[in-house]
């Protein structure tokens, strides 16, 4: 069952030619990402939002990176 | 310019694009029958996954019928931003093999690799490379079918031979064999209307069509379609691949919308119309165009047609147009003209609405308004566009749209507005 959330989180990410989220701290839990399943970019007005679907240990997470204020949000938690 | 028969054209087609994109984004959906609907509660499936297609569910199926055919089908609301991004990445991959790459639609590309195939050895290597890069750079579940041939018509037919994740080459040797085992409607450019007329003449295969003399086809289909059918039956197509930077300027700008419930109230219909006018006008302004031909159409639900209407074909839809003396590019003026066009129409059980602005010219060729009020309004429009571009669509919108769910712009296909959608297209290395 997918759950929609909209929580701000701290994400450790590797910035290279692309962005690779490594782990996040969400609801006092440290979640390590096994791999990035999909990366998409959308523009809301002048703001570029990068969406990542990452595979965690127990679930897949959709996280969003806001390139204008450098913030991260968890948008959805999905069954694995 | 190379000889048309010695060309090498690749056609790459993403398999069940919207549904596969959803399965890529959510691994729990993989290997399950998935139907993509426009939004939750909508009744039309706009894309079905490979697994759902095995049950007979296809694009355009109603959700009620789909659930009857496949009770386990999972309905997922569409995410057009995601599809647009994946589509752009796919076009970028295809465009990296040749400057002659045509984005034929959201999920299809033609690539003329006649001059560039030697860099990869041969066209097969390019096809495998496209498939590999799609998996690596977009997602491991994304697949595409690739067709190779010496013209666009056969390349597209080749990509349809093996699905999903297929690869097929139509050469001059197997061309007629493939055509003969295909249905008439399998080829691009031969639609239901032509097929019906051919069927009435007793022609239902390409071998039958090849047996027809050009004079016979000319008599029944006229100068254009007779030649088109004659060539199609023989696998002849000399059309060139149109690269992205040479996409011709749009001839019209428009927006259509199919409602998910019947609109009976005049106010509701006018609100949807106002929304569509705003979108069409905003798109025209973004393309720096304005027009003086306005077309407006409405369609009613088949449920509301009387038996007489169904037989006569009347009163199912209304279509009107008007040519103005001066060019316009504002939603307010467009709405005013549409109201005039539809003043006499019966606004009941409306299910579809469309607005088109035609006879386009460049906005910067227009004279500056003389009157202060007109200059003020033009200034207001450009300010609203600036705010909406900065903070998102419909941050500022006309008061007439208050109290209704706003129809947002979305990417549905590249046939009409490729130039607009791909205006800032360039091949990049970084996906983000």
Interface residues (C-beta under 8 A of the other chain):
Chain A: X2 X17 X18 X19 X37 X38 X39 X40 X41 X42 X44 X45 X46 X47 X50 X51 X53 X55 X60 X62 X78 X79 X80
Chain B: X24 X25 X26 X27 X28 X81 X82 X84 X85 X86 X138 X139 X140 X388 X389 X390 X391 X392 X393 X395 X429 X430 X431 X432
